[in-house]
Amino acid sequence: MRLLIVTQYFWPEEFRINDLVAELDRRGHEVCVLTGWPNYPQRGIYPEYRDNPDAFARLGNAEIVRVPLLPRGKGRLSLAANYISFAASAATLGAHRLRRRHFDAILINQMSPATVAIPGIVLRYLKSAPLFLWVQDLWPESLEAAGGIRSPALLCSVSLMMHAIYARTDHILVQSHAFLERLRQRVKATIPITYLPNWAQPGADEDGSTPHGRCANPASTFDIYFFGNLAESQDFPAVLDAVESLAHRDDLHWYLVGDGRKEDWIRGQLALRALHNRVSLLGRFPQQDMPELYRHADALLVSLKGECAFELTVPSKVQTYLASGVPIIGMINGEAARVLRQSGASFVADAGDSAGLADAVVRMMHLSPTERQRMGEAGRAYNKREFDFHRIVDRLEQLFKDARK
């Protein structure tokens, strides 16, 4: 099949859509990706892309059509400019560059921003191809919860935009069961909605090797690792309250792997609360280093604020955590909490419950290594059963084929 993938984020930016494109290419499909200049999360265009854009024109046999955009920068205005510039550039310049191309299906990878759907809809009409919208974030809910947008007029305008987008889509795919119920209330009954979850990062289930110099710690400590964005959504005030309540434990250490807008605030709090000997900020690592880091963890931490939008979603790190075979500690509500509890791999506290998080940590520490290993193995088995990458791609392929009939 001739497939067009529309995504604001793509290789060398590290997102799961890269894995999907590579697999569709491996299966013999003719894949074209419409995306922007790589700039996430650096807030500037990647220097290696500026120096040699031709080196990023293909991923395997998949062709990559890139359009200019304004880099993310700092602050809401620059972020909004980034979103709008890609949507406008892809809908005009992108459509022009694809003017002689024909496609059997178009897939929009709709994370935030949802404005990525706009060029997909333009191309749907120009190419007369069925349009699949893969919803990773619900708008306007995620704008309000993660972006701190409170303006009723703006949220109402975004809601109207989303209704218009859904009405011009042929098939909606959702990453969470909870999304099904929410979108069914907003989408015409004639438009199908199908559950299509995320999968673990490649290599998450690999065995580790020698401890990395930046994270090696005495074997006598119980090491908890958090991976991902250090952002408002992850509720680090509550996480640090739990850390502080357990600061008397010399046998416990926390590692934060990643970066984000909350990083400077966290550094300040570590100094203010004298927690530098309890928490290590390791920064961002490339994806290929992740399997090694998982192997050093006694437990993995996932947290999200108790906002409605977050309760509907399953953070993509959950699948990777499950695949790693390491037990999980969650401070989270909703669909993600259901998955974690059902897996048998996790102790879960309610979102924002720092005391509950501390209790979950102590409970995990009191388990024997054999008991923790059983939890990790249960998580790995659950991930294989529910989130197997190849079965997910099989399902997507079938949906594409059915749309051609």
VEXBA-27850 format. One line per 3 residues: number of its first residue (from 1); for each residue y, x, z of C-alpha. Coordinates in pm, 1 decimal. Layout:
<recs>
NUM = Y X Z; ... .
</recs>
This chain:
<recs>
1 = 0.0 0.0 0.0; 361.8 99.5 -53.0; 524.0 75.4 289.5 .
4 = 885.3 113.9 400.2; 954.3 197.2 765.4; 1312.2 140.8 886.3 .
7 = 1385.9 325.3 1211.2; 1700.5 479.5 1353.8; 1490.8 744.0 1530.8 .
10 = 1236.8 964.2 1356.8; 1094.0 1315.2 1344.0; 1202.7 1571.8 1456.8 .
13 = 1317.4 1325.7 1724.9; 1013.6 1254.5 1942.0; 910.3 889.1 1915.1 .
16 = 580.5 709.6 1863.2; 687.4 586.8 1521.5; 618.6 944.8 1407.1 .
19 = 250.0 901.8 1499.8; 230.2 571.4 1314.4; 380.9 712.7 994.0 .
22 = 148.9 1014.4 1005.7; -156.1 790.1 1051.2; -57.9 548.9 773.4 .
25 = -6.3 849.4 548.2; -346.8 989.4 649.4; -504.7 656.6 555.7 .
28 = -373.0 691.0 202.6; -71.9 458.7 207.6; 246.7 550.1 22.0 .
31 = 493.7 561.1 310.7; 871.8 591.1 288.6; 1089.9 617.9 601.2 .
34 = 1456.8 514.4 605.4; 1623.7 681.8 901.1; 1935.0 866.5 1014.1 .
37 = 2032.8 1224.8 1081.0; 1839.0 1346.5 1387.0; 2060.6 1348.0 1696.8 .
40 = 1863.9 1201.2 1989.9; 1889.3 1289.5 2277.2; 2115.3 1588.8 2214.0 .
43 = 2424.2 1373.9 2134.9; 2484.2 1590.9 1829.4; 2316.8 1645.0 1492.9 .
46 = 2023.6 1886.5 1527.7; 2140.3 2233.9 1415.8; 1809.4 2302.1 1241.1 .
49 = 1860.4 1989.2 1031.9; 2217.7 2087.0 944.7; 2098.8 2433.1 840.8 .
52 = 1810.4 2312.6 623.5; 1789.4 1935.1 564.9; 1526.8 1979.2 293.4 .
55 = 1282.7 2098.8 559.5; 1292.9 1749.1 708.6; 1255.3 1549.0 386.4 .
58 = 883.7 1481.7 433.9; 633.5 1434.4 713.3; 302.8 1508.5 547.1 .
61 = 317.1 1307.7 226.5; 555.2 1049.5 371.0; 900.6 1059.8 213.3 .
64 = 1200.9 1054.1 446.0; 1528.8 906.2 322.6; 1806.9 1000.3 565.5 .
67 = 2151.3 848.2 584.2; 2455.8 977.3 774.4; 2555.0 840.7 1113.4 .
70 = 2793.2 922.1 1395.5; 2607.1 1116.5 1667.9; 2554.5 954.5 2006.3 .
73 = 2811.8 1154.5 2200.8; 2902.1 1033.8 2550.6; 3018.0 694.0 2666.7 .
76 = 2968.9 338.6 2545.7; 3214.5 356.4 2258.7; 3045.5 656.7 2098.4 .
79 = 2705.0 494.4 2149.6; 2825.4 173.1 1984.7; 2965.8 380.4 1696.8 .
82 = 2626.2 549.1 1661.1; 2449.7 211.6 1641.6; 2694.9 54.2 1397.9 .
85 = 2725.1 360.1 1174.2; 2350.4 378.7 1116.6; 2318.7 6.6 1044.7 .
88 = 2607.8 18.3 794.1; 2494.7 342.5 632.5; 2129.9 235.3 597.9 .
91 = 2223.2 -110.1 461.4; 2449.9 37.9 192.6; 2375.0 400.8 110.8 .
94 = 2010.8 363.5 212.3; 1965.0 57.0 -7.0; 2129.1 241.6 -295.5 .
97 = 1896.1 539.3 -261.9; 1595.8 305.3 -261.9; 1721.1 93.3 -551.9 .
100 = 1433.4 178.6 -787.7; 1160.8 160.0 -526.5; 916.1 -127.3 -473.6 .
103 = 735.4 -198.8 -146.9; 447.6 -419.0 -36.6; 581.3 -450.4 319.0 .
106 = 877.3 -341.2 532.2; 843.2 -257.0 901.3; 1147.2 -232.6 1129.9 .
109 = 1095.0 -23.6 1441.8; 1331.0 -224.2 1664.8; 1404.6 -26.4 1975.2 .
112 = 1759.7 -19.6 2103.3; 1972.3 -70.6 1901.2; 1857.2 -401.7 1755.6 .
115 = 2116.3 -348.6 1482.1; 1847.2 -142.9 1306.3; 1718.4 -480.3 1181.7 .
118 = 2027.9 -534.6 964.9; 1936.9 -282.0 690.4; 1578.7 -407.3 704.9 .
121 = 1693.4 -760.6 629.6; 1913.0 -640.3 341.8; 1614.1 -457.5 194.1 .
124 = 1389.4 -759.9 244.2; 1606.0 -957.8 5.4; 1655.5 -672.0 -239.1 .
127 = 1285.6 -584.1 -254.6; 1132.7 -931.6 -207.9; 891.0 -773.0 39.8 .
130 = 761.9 -927.6 364.5; 954.8 -803.2 666.6; 785.1 -714.3 997.4 .
133 = 1006.8 -671.8 1302.8; 839.2 -468.1 1579.5; 1032.2 -557.9 1895.0 .
136 = 1036.4 -279.8 2154.1; 1350.7 -394.6 2339.0; 1478.5 -747.6 2387.0 .
139 = 1846.3 -795.0 2311.1; 2076.1 -905.6 2469.7; 1864.5 -868.5 2787.6 .
142 = 1831.4 -490.8 2761.7; 2203.2 -453.3 2685.8; 2282.2 -630.8 3009.7 .
145 = 2015.2 -458.6 3219.6; 2021.6 -102.2 3084.4; 2365.9 -88.7 2927.6 .
148 = 2554.3 -261.0 3205.6; 2717.5 -503.8 2962.2; 2850.8 -804.6 3154.5 .
151 = 3090.6 -969.5 2907.8; 2965.3 -1327.0 2846.8; 3138.3 -1336.5 2507.7 .
154 = 2975.2 -1012.0 2392.0; 2629.8 -1111.9 2521.5; 2661.1 -1450.7 2352.8 .
157 = 2758.9 -1283.1 2023.9; 2457.5 -1050.4 2044.1; 2232.3 -1346.8 2120.9 .
160 = 2356.1 -1525.3 1808.4; 2299.7 -1207.4 1606.5; 1939.9 -1187.7 1732.6 .
163 = 1873.9 -1552.6 1638.8; 1996.0 -1474.0 1288.7; 1775.2 -1164.3 1269.4 .
166 = 1463.7 -1348.2 1387.1; 1525.2 -1629.3 1136.7; 1525.2 -1376.5 851.1 .
169 = 1202.0 -1204.9 954.1; 859.3 -1289.8 813.2; 651.4 -1165.9 1106.9 .
172 = 750.5 -1052.0 1457.0; 545.4 -794.6 1647.6; 593.8 -746.5 2023.2 .
175 = 495.1 -459.7 2252.3; 439.9 -679.5 2559.1; 255.6 -1005.1 2626.1 .
178 = 562.7 -1121.9 2819.8; 772.7 -1087.0 2503.2; 552.6 -1348.3 2335.3 .
181 = 659.3 -1627.9 2567.0; 1026.9 -1529.5 2564.0; 1053.8 -1504.4 2184.9 .
184 = 851.1 -1816.7 2119.1; 1141.4 -2007.9 2274.4; 1387.6 -1851.1 2029.0 .
187 = 1195.8 -1822.3 1703.6; 1104.2 -2094.9 1457.4; 742.1 -2205.3 1489.8 .
190 = 682.1 -2111.2 1126.3; 740.7 -1741.3 1201.4; 428.9 -1578.0 1350.0 .
193 = 454.7 -1356.7 1658.0; 178.2 -1102.3 1720.6; 110.6 -872.4 2013.8 .
196 = 110.4 -507.3 1902.0; 134.8 -269.2 2199.6; 231.7 94.5 2215.2 .
199 = -17.4 376.6 2264.4; -32.1 703.7 2454.4; 139.4 1015.4 2329.4 .
202 = -103.0 1233.0 2130.1; -289.7 1482.1 2345.9; -224.9 1302.4 2675.2 .
205 = -598.5 1301.9 2747.0; -645.4 1672.2 2672.6; -748.2 1917.6 2941.7 .
208 = -469.9 2134.7 3077.2; -450.4 2511.3 3096.1; -252.6 2770.0 3291.2 .
211 = 27.5 2632.1 3513.4; 370.5 2661.9 3356.9; 599.9 2905.3 3532.7 .
214 = 872.6 2644.0 3582.9; 645.5 2404.5 3771.2; 378.4 2614.1 3942.6 .
217 = 362.8 2517.7 4310.9; 130.6 2607.7 4597.8; -200.4 2423.3 4578.2 .
220 = -143.7 2295.2 4931.9; 123.9 2047.4 4817.5; 71.9 1699.4 4678.6 .
223 = 270.4 1698.7 4353.6; 425.3 1382.2 4209.1; 564.9 1400.9 3854.1 .
226 = 811.2 1170.5 3682.1; 842.7 1202.9 3302.8; 1115.0 1051.8 3087.8 .
229 = 1480.1 953.4 3087.0; 1683.0 1018.3 3399.0; 1884.4 701.6 3352.1 .
232 = 2024.1 401.9 3535.2; 1724.2 187.6 3445.0; 1481.8 401.3 3645.1 .
235 = 1653.8 320.7 3976.2; 1681.5 675.0 4109.7; 1883.9 563.5 4414.2 .
238 = 1572.8 384.0 4540.1; 1346.2 672.5 4434.3; 1557.9 924.6 4628.2 .
241 = 1560.5 696.8 4931.1; 1179.7 719.3 4927.7; 1195.9 1096.0 4881.6 .
244 = 1435.2 1125.7 5175.6; 1214.7 912.9 5400.0; 927.9 1155.5 5333.4 .
247 = 1136.6 1474.8 5349.8; 955.6 1577.6 5669.0; 636.1 1623.9 5466.1 .
250 = 597.5 1990.8 5378.2; 284.0 1901.1 5182.7; 469.2 1680.7 4929.4 .
253 = 678.0 1781.1 4627.5; 842.5 1575.9 4351.4; 908.6 1692.7 3993.6 .
256 = 1144.4 1520.3 3751.3; 1070.1 1615.0 3390.2; 1335.3 1499.2 3144.5 .
259 = 1709.4 1455.9 3118.9; 1962.7 1177.5 3087.8; 2287.9 1027.1 3204.2 .
262 = 2180.3 1015.4 3568.7; 2090.5 1385.6 3586.8; 2420.9 1509.7 3728.8 .
265 = 2422.7 1228.8 3986.3; 2069.8 1324.1 4093.7; 2170.7 1689.8 4132.3 .
268 = 2462.0 1584.6 4349.8; 2240.3 1365.4 4565.8; 1983.6 1641.9 4611.1 .
271 = 2262.7 1865.5 4742.3; 2413.7 1591.4 4958.8; 2079.7 1495.4 5112.7 .
274 = 1947.0 1854.7 5134.2; 1642.7 1768.2 4921.5; 1635.0 2072.5 4692.8 .
277 = 1319.9 2196.8 4863.2; 1151.1 1860.0 4801.3; 1254.1 1779.4 4441.9 .
280 = 1255.1 2001.4 4131.4; 1449.4 1908.3 3818.4; 1256.7 2075.1 3537.0 .
283 = 1458.3 1954.3 3238.4; 1320.4 1840.9 2907.5; 999.7 1977.4 2754.1 .
286 = 869.2 1937.9 2398.8; 598.9 1677.9 2354.8; 326.4 1935.2 2294.2 .
289 = 374.7 2070.0 2648.9; 312.8 1734.0 2813.3; -69.7 1751.3 2843.5 .
292 = -41.6 2076.4 3037.0; 215.7 1928.8 3273.3; 5.8 1619.2 3343.2 .
295 = -273.7 1843.6 3460.1; -56.4 1981.2 3741.4; 16.9 1634.8 3883.1 .
298 = -166.5 1472.7 4170.9; 10.9 1147.9 4083.5; 255.2 1020.4 3819.9 .
301 = 561.6 809.1 3898.9; 697.4 518.8 3694.8; 994.7 312.7 3813.0 .
304 = 1228.1 48.1 3674.0; 1496.8 -170.8 3822.9; 1404.4 -529.1 3900.1 .
307 = 1603.8 -678.1 3611.1; 1459.9 -965.2 3406.4; 1458.6 -759.8 3086.1 .
310 = 1262.3 -480.1 3249.9; 1008.0 -720.3 3397.2; 915.6 -829.9 3045.0 .
313 = 853.4 -482.2 2906.0; 588.9 -213.1 2941.8; 752.6 131.8 2934.2 .
316 = 573.1 339.9 2673.2; 506.4 611.1 2931.8; 259.4 373.6 3101.8 .
319 = 4.9 414.4 2821.6; 47.3 791.8 2830.1; 9.6 800.3 3207.3 .
322 = -309.7 595.9 3183.3; -452.4 820.7 2911.4; -381.6 1133.2 3116.9 .
325 = -645.7 1045.3 3375.7; -399.1 1100.9 3662.8; -346.4 825.1 3922.6 .
328 = -13.7 641.6 3903.6; 241.9 530.9 4161.0; 470.8 253.0 4042.6 .
331 = 789.8 97.1 4173.5; 813.8 -174.3 3915.2; 780.9 -549.2 3854.9 .
334 = 653.8 -783.1 3587.1; 430.4 -702.2 3292.9; 412.5 -329.3 3363.2 .
337 = 309.0 -394.0 3723.2; 37.0 -629.1 3597.7; -98.1 -363.6 3361.5 .
340 = -94.9 -95.5 3630.9; -270.9 -312.7 3887.1; -525.1 -437.9 3635.3 .
343 = -608.8 -81.9 3530.6; -727.4 15.6 3878.0; -538.8 343.6 3838.7 .
346 = -229.8 270.8 4044.7; -63.9 177.9 4370.4; 238.7 -40.7 4293.3 .
349 = 545.5 -124.6 4501.7; 802.9 -385.9 4404.9; 1103.4 -271.1 4204.8 .
352 = 1375.5 -135.5 4433.0; 1142.3 -118.3 4736.1; 1189.1 241.7 4848.0 .
355 = 989.1 184.9 5166.7; 704.5 38.1 4962.0; 719.5 337.7 4729.1 .
358 = 698.5 576.5 5024.1; 400.9 381.0 5162.4; 227.1 399.4 4822.9 .
361 = 278.2 776.7 4816.5; 129.2 818.5 5163.9; -166.6 596.5 5071.2 .
364 = -231.5 807.0 4763.5; -206.6 1129.0 4962.5; -466.2 1001.5 5209.2 .
367 = -724.6 944.7 4935.8; -986.1 1209.9 4876.7; -975.9 1407.7 4549.1 .
370 = -1286.2 1217.8 4440.6; -1118.8 881.2 4500.6; -810.0 986.5 4307.4 .
373 = -1029.7 1111.9 4025.4; -1199.2 770.9 4006.9; -860.5 603.2 3982.4 .
376 = -759.7 836.7 3701.2; -1083.6 773.2 3514.7; -1032.2 396.9 3552.4 .
379 = -687.9 433.1 3396.5; -820.6 634.9 3106.6; -1094.0 377.1 3039.2 .
382 = -841.7 91.6 3057.8; -611.5 269.5 2813.3; -897.2 320.1 2569.2 .
385 = -990.4 -45.1 2595.1; -642.9 -195.3 2569.3; -425.1 58.9 2387.8 .
388 = -646.2 251.0 2147.6; -422.2 397.9 1876.6; -663.0 360.5 1585.5 .
391 = -741.8 -2.6 1665.9; -369.5 -79.4 1689.7; -311.0 74.3 1345.8 .
394 = -613.7 -118.8 1211.7; -448.8 -439.3 1333.1; -117.1 -350.9 1171.4 .
397 = -286.0 -262.6 842.3; -459.1 -600.4 839.5; -129.2 -779.4 899.6 .
400 = 24.1 -594.4 604.7; -270.7 -689.3 384.5; -261.4 -1053.5 489.2 .
403 = 111.1 -1071.3 405.9; 33.7 -980.5 43.7; -200.6 -1276.8 -9.5 .
</recs>
